[in-house]
Amino acid sequence: MNVRGRLLRWYRRHKREMPWRETRDPYAIWVSEIMLQQTRVETVIPFYHRFLERFPTVEALARAKESDVLARWSGLGYYRRAKNLRAAAAVVAREHGGRVPSSIDALLELPGIGPYTAAAIASIAYGVPAAAVDGNVIRVIARWEGLEGSRDDARLRREVTARAEALAPGPDPGDWTQALMELGATICLPREPLCERCPVAGACVARASGRPDRFPDRGRTAAVRVERRVLLLLRRRSRVLLVPDPLDGGATLAPPSAIVTNGRSAARVARALGRAHGAAGDPLGPTRTFRHQTYSHDYTIEVWEADAARDGSAGVDPREGSRWSALADLPRLPLRATTLKALGR
């Protein structure tokens, strides 16, 4: 069976429409690959458009202030990606004349770019026959070849990478890279794979076994941490208090918050936050409760509200990044999705 030909024909007929698939601009493709790390396609698309409108070139991103870049990333999460992207753009502007390098080795020298991202950029943007191996590709090739082992096992990754490198040379390397990813994302699913729709099912060892979902073994899944937090919305006229957000190491801003631990009530936690940050009285709430899930955490967040004391200075230290921010300024600030939800944005 001509696996490559069948898969490429399927991809061109059935691929999902995505804005980064409509360009061969290496910079735009690079931005998309960074944004797509641990983030769903449908979430990324509006951020991708807004980011490129503000930073249309490598040079524009390299010149930008970090706070401006983080503001455009606000709500997308994993903010270290944005910091690394800006730092890497500075390297590209300074050392490569603003042109994203095409070689794997040069790409790997840039902050925030690992083997998968380097191979994806090189193959999609430049047609380099490189093997971009992510979770989807591991699953697809492990099933094709009937490779045993856990998806997190280094030996299985080495075997898959060797197979992927052997398959990489050939026509249309960029489409081949994306076809493998697309098959894993839409057909060769972790649970209940849609084998009847697979264009290369006839060449699949896992399907022939009758249990395709057991390749690769899922191994141990890390427990999701369940956490309840109180978030204090402290107002002073038309401004709200924002502090460096502890949930991402202070890379973004958020209203003050704290964990509700065993033996403490949410009201007690809210009162403590109010005292620490200069509330005029006990906070009222919860005025809003919502759930926010990430790959590693399941948060339940209660929003409590209070007015600031008259001077509004307690607990605010600009040197540490605390600030009173006007509501009109929020779109220009680096804010996490939880903060936007708390503010009703």
C-alpha positions as CSV (number, residue, x, y, z in Angstrom):
1,M,0.0,0.0,0.0
2,N,1.3,3.5,-0.9
3,V,0.7,4.9,2.6
4,R,2.2,8.3,1.8
5,G,0.1,8.9,-1.3
6,R,-3.1,7.7,0.4
7,L,-2.6,9.9,3.5
8,L,-1.7,13.0,1.5
9,R,-4.7,12.6,-0.7
10,W,-6.9,12.2,2.3
11,Y,-5.3,15.2,4.0
12,R,-5.9,17.5,1.0
13,R,-9.5,16.5,0.8
14,H,-10.4,16.5,4.5
15,K,-8.0,18.8,6.3
16,R,-9.6,21.4,8.7
17,E,-9.4,25.0,7.7
18,M,-6.8,26.9,9.8
19,P,-5.4,30.3,9.1
20,W,-1.7,29.1,9.4
21,R,-2.4,26.6,6.7
22,E,-3.1,29.4,4.3
23,T,0.4,30.8,4.4
24,R,4.0,29.8,3.9
25,D,5.4,32.7,6.0
26,P,7.8,31.0,8.3
27,Y,7.2,33.6,11.0
28,A,3.4,33.1,11.0
29,I,3.9,29.3,11.0
30,W,6.3,29.6,13.9
31,V,3.8,31.7,15.9
32,S,1.1,29.1,15.3
33,E,3.3,26.2,16.4
34,I,4.1,28.0,19.7
35,M,0.5,28.9,20.4
36,L,-0.7,25.4,19.7
37,Q,1.5,23.9,22.4
38,Q,-0.9,22.4,24.9
39,T,-3.7,24.5,23.5
40,R,-6.7,23.6,21.4
41,V,-7.0,24.8,17.8
42,E,-10.3,26.6,18.3
43,T,-8.8,28.5,21.2
44,V,-5.7,29.5,19.3
45,I,-7.3,31.0,16.2
46,P,-8.5,34.4,17.5
47,F,-5.3,34.9,19.5
48,Y,-3.3,34.1,16.3
49,H,-5.1,36.7,14.3
50,R,-4.8,39.4,17.0
51,F,-1.1,38.6,17.7
52,L,-0.1,38.9,14.0
53,E,-2.1,42.1,13.6
54,R,-0.1,43.7,16.4
55,F,3.3,42.0,15.5
56,P,3.2,41.2,11.8
57,T,6.9,40.6,11.4
58,V,9.8,39.2,13.4
59,E,11.3,42.7,13.7
60,A,8.0,44.1,15.1
61,L,8.0,41.4,17.8
62,A,11.6,41.8,18.6
63,R,11.1,45.6,19.2
64,A,8.0,45.1,21.4
65,K,8.0,45.5,25.1
66,E,7.4,42.3,27.0
67,S,4.3,43.7,28.7
68,D,2.8,44.5,25.3
69,V,3.5,40.9,24.1
70,L,2.0,39.4,27.2
71,A,-1.0,41.6,26.9
72,R,-1.7,40.2,23.4
73,W,-1.2,36.7,24.8
74,S,-3.6,37.4,27.6
75,G,-6.0,34.6,28.2
76,L,-4.0,32.0,26.2
77,G,-2.1,30.7,29.1
78,Y,1.4,29.2,29.5
79,Y,2.9,32.7,29.3
80,R,6.5,31.5,29.2
81,R,5.8,30.6,25.6
82,A,5.2,34.3,24.8
83,K,8.4,35.4,26.6
84,N,10.4,32.8,24.8
85,L,8.9,33.8,21.5
86,R,9.8,37.4,22.0
87,A,13.3,36.5,23.1
88,A,13.8,34.2,20.1
89,A,12.5,37.0,17.7
90,A,15.2,39.2,19.1
91,V,17.8,36.6,18.2
92,V,16.4,36.1,14.7
93,A,16.4,39.9,14.1
94,R,19.9,40.3,15.4
95,E,21.6,37.2,14.1
96,H,19.6,36.1,11.1
97,G,18.6,39.4,9.5
98,G,15.0,38.9,10.6
99,R,14.6,35.7,8.6
100,V,13.5,32.6,10.5
101,P,16.2,30.0,9.9
102,S,15.4,27.0,7.9
103,S,17.9,24.5,9.4
104,I,16.9,22.3,12.3
105,D,20.1,23.1,14.2
106,A,19.6,26.8,13.9
107,L,16.0,26.6,15.0
108,L,17.0,24.5,18.0
109,E,19.2,27.3,19.2
110,L,16.2,29.7,19.6
111,P,14.5,30.0,23.0
112,G,11.4,28.0,23.3
113,I,12.0,25.7,20.3
114,G,12.5,22.0,20.8
115,P,12.8,19.1,18.4
116,Y,9.2,18.9,17.5
117,T,8.7,22.6,16.9
118,A,11.9,22.9,14.9
119,A,10.9,20.0,12.7
120,A,7.4,21.3,12.2
121,I,8.6,24.8,11.2
122,A,11.3,23.4,8.9
123,S,9.0,21.0,7.1
124,I,5.9,23.2,6.8
125,A,7.6,26.5,6.0
126,Y,10.6,25.4,4.1
127,G,9.8,21.9,2.8
128,V,12.6,20.2,4.8
129,P,12.0,16.5,5.1
130,A,12.0,16.5,9.0
131,A,10.2,14.2,11.4
132,A,8.0,16.3,13.7
133,V,7.1,13.8,16.5
134,D,4.4,14.8,19.0
135,G,1.8,12.8,20.9
136,N,-0.4,12.4,17.8
137,V,2.4,11.1,15.7
138,I,3.6,8.7,18.4
139,R,0.1,7.3,18.5
140,V,-0.3,7.0,14.8
141,I,3.0,5.4,14.1
142,A,2.8,3.1,17.1
143,R,-0.5,1.8,15.8
144,W,0.7,1.4,12.2
145,E,3.7,-0.5,13.3
146,G,2.2,-2.3,16.3
147,L,4.8,-0.9,18.7
148,E,4.4,-1.9,22.3
149,G,5.1,0.4,25.2
150,S,3.8,3.3,27.1
151,R,3.3,6.6,25.3
152,D,5.7,8.3,27.8
153,D,8.3,5.6,27.4
154,A,11.7,6.9,26.0
155,R,12.3,3.6,24.2
156,L,8.9,3.9,22.3
157,R,9.6,7.5,21.4
158,R,13.0,6.5,20.0
159,E,11.4,3.7,17.9
160,V,8.7,6.1,16.6
161,T,11.2,8.8,15.9
162,A,13.3,6.4,13.8
163,R,10.2,5.3,11.9
164,A,9.1,8.9,11.4
165,E,12.6,9.9,10.1
166,A,12.5,7.0,7.6
167,L,9.1,8.2,6.4
168,A,10.0,11.9,6.2
169,P,11.8,12.0,2.8
170,G,9.4,12.2,-0.1
171,P,7.1,14.6,-1.9
172,D,5.5,17.5,0.0
173,P,7.2,17.3,3.4
174,G,5.1,20.1,4.8
175,D,1.8,18.4,3.9
176,W,3.1,15.1,5.1
177,T,3.9,16.5,8.6
178,Q,0.5,18.1,8.8
179,A,-1.2,15.0,7.5
180,L,0.2,12.8,10.3
181,M,-0.9,15.4,12.9
182,E,-4.3,15.7,11.3
183,L,-4.8,11.9,11.3
184,G,-4.0,11.7,15.0
185,A,-6.1,14.7,15.9
186,T,-9.3,13.7,14.0
187,I,-9.3,10.0,13.1
188,C,-6.6,8.0,15.1
189,L,-8.0,9.2,18.4
190,P,-6.6,8.0,21.8
191,R,-9.9,6.3,22.7
192,E,-12.3,4.9,20.2
193,P,-10.3,5.5,17.0
194,L,-12.3,5.9,13.9
195,C,-10.7,3.1,11.9
196,E,-13.5,2.9,9.4
197,R,-12.6,6.4,8.2
198,C,-8.9,6.0,8.2
199,P,-7.3,6.2,4.7
200,V,-4.5,3.8,5.6
201,A,-6.3,1.3,7.9
202,G,-5.3,-1.5,5.7
203,A,-1.6,-1.0,6.7
204,C,-2.3,-0.8,10.4
205,V,-1.1,-3.5,12.7
206,A,-3.1,-2.2,15.7
207,R,-6.4,-2.3,13.7
208,A,-5.6,-5.9,12.6
209,S,-5.2,-6.8,16.2
210,G,-8.8,-5.9,17.0
211,R,-7.7,-3.6,19.8
212,P,-6.3,-0.5,18.2
213,D,-6.9,1.6,21.3
214,R,-4.3,-0.3,23.3
215,F,-1.5,1.1,21.2
216,P,0.4,2.8,22.7
217,D,-0.3,1.9,26.3
218,R,-1.5,5.1,28.0
219,G,0.6,4.4,31.1
220,R,0.0,6.3,34.3
221,T,-2.0,9.5,34.0
222,A,-0.9,12.2,36.4
223,A,-3.7,13.1,38.8
224,V,-5.3,16.4,38.2
225,R,-5.0,18.7,41.2
226,V,-8.3,19.9,42.5
227,E,-8.1,23.4,44.0
228,R,-10.6,25.9,45.4
229,R,-9.6,29.5,45.4
230,V,-11.0,32.8,46.5
231,L,-10.4,35.8,44.2
232,L,-10.8,39.3,45.7
233,L,-12.2,41.9,43.3
234,L,-11.2,45.1,45.2
235,R,-12.5,48.3,43.7
236,R,-11.5,51.9,44.1
237,R,-13.8,54.1,42.0
238,S,-13.4,52.8,38.4
239,R,-10.2,50.9,39.1
240,V,-9.5,47.4,40.3
241,L,-6.5,46.1,42.2
242,L,-4.2,43.8,40.2
243,V,-1.1,42.0,41.6
244,P,1.4,39.5,40.0
245,D,-0.5,36.3,39.5
246,P,1.0,33.4,41.6
247,L,-0.6,30.8,39.3
248,D,2.0,31.5,36.6
249,G,4.9,32.8,38.6
250,G,4.0,36.5,38.3
251,A,4.1,36.6,34.5
252,T,0.6,38.1,34.4
253,L,-1.6,40.2,36.5
254,A,-4.7,39.2,38.5
255,P,-6.8,40.3,41.4
256,P,-5.5,39.0,44.8
257,S,-6.3,35.3,45.4
258,A,-5.7,32.5,47.9
259,I,-6.3,28.8,48.3
260,V,-9.2,27.7,50.5
261,T,-7.5,25.0,52.5
262,N,-9.1,22.3,54.7
263,G,-10.4,23.8,57.9
264,R,-10.9,27.3,56.5
265,S,-14.0,28.8,55.1
266,A,-14.0,30.9,51.9
267,A,-15.4,33.8,53.9
268,R,-12.4,33.6,56.2
269,V,-10.0,33.5,53.3
270,A,-11.8,36.5,51.7
271,R,-11.5,38.5,54.9
272,A,-7.8,37.8,55.2
273,L,-7.3,39.0,51.6
274,G,-9.3,42.1,52.3
275,R,-7.2,43.0,55.3
276,A,-4.0,42.4,53.5
277,H,-5.0,44.6,50.6
278,G,-6.8,47.5,52.2
279,A,-10.5,46.7,51.9
280,A,-12.8,49.1,53.7
281,G,-14.8,46.2,55.2
282,D,-15.5,42.5,54.9
283,P,-15.8,41.4,51.3
284,L,-19.2,40.3,50.1
285,G,-19.7,37.0,48.2
286,P,-19.3,34.9,46.5
287,T,-20.7,37.1,43.8
288,R,-19.6,34.7,41.1
289,T,-18.4,31.1,41.1
290,F,-16.8,29.4,38.1
291,R,-14.7,26.4,37.2
292,H,-11.5,26.6,35.2
293,Q,-9.7,23.5,34.0
294,T,-6.1,23.0,32.7
295,Y,-4.1,19.9,31.9
296,S,-2.9,19.7,35.5
297,H,-5.5,21.6,37.6
298,D,-9.2,21.7,38.2
299,Y,-10.0,25.1,39.8
300,T,-13.2,26.2,41.4
301,I,-12.9,30.0,41.8
302,E,-15.1,32.1,44.0
303,V,-15.2,35.9,43.4
304,W,-15.6,38.1,46.5
305,E,-15.9,41.8,46.2
306,A,-15.1,44.8,48.3
307,D,-14.4,48.5,48.2
308,A,-11.0,49.8,49.0
309,A,-10.3,51.9,52.1
310,R,-10.3,55.7,51.4
311,D,-6.6,56.0,50.8
312,G,-6.4,52.8,48.8
313,S,-2.7,52.3,49.6
314,A,-2.6,49.2,51.9
315,G,-1.1,46.1,50.3
316,V,-0.2,48.0,47.1
317,D,3.5,48.2,46.2
318,P,4.3,49.3,42.6
319,R,7.8,48.0,43.0
320,E,6.5,44.5,43.3
321,G,4.1,44.9,40.4
322,S,0.9,45.8,42.2
323,R,-1.3,48.4,40.6
324,W,-4.7,50.0,40.4
325,S,-5.9,49.5,36.8
326,A,-8.8,51.2,35.1
327,L,-11.3,48.8,33.5
328,A,-10.7,50.5,30.1
329,D,-7.0,49.5,30.4
330,L,-7.6,45.8,30.9
331,P,-7.4,44.8,27.1
332,R,-3.8,46.1,27.1
333,L,-2.7,44.1,30.2
334,P,-1.4,40.5,30.5
335,L,-4.3,38.7,32.1
336,R,-5.1,35.0,32.5
337,A,-8.4,33.5,31.4
338,T,-9.4,33.1,35.1
339,T,-9.0,36.9,35.6
340,L,-11.0,37.7,32.5
341,K,-13.8,35.4,33.7
342,A,-13.7,37.0,37.1
343,L,-14.0,40.4,35.6
344,G,-16.9,39.3,33.3
345,R,-14.8,39.8,30.2
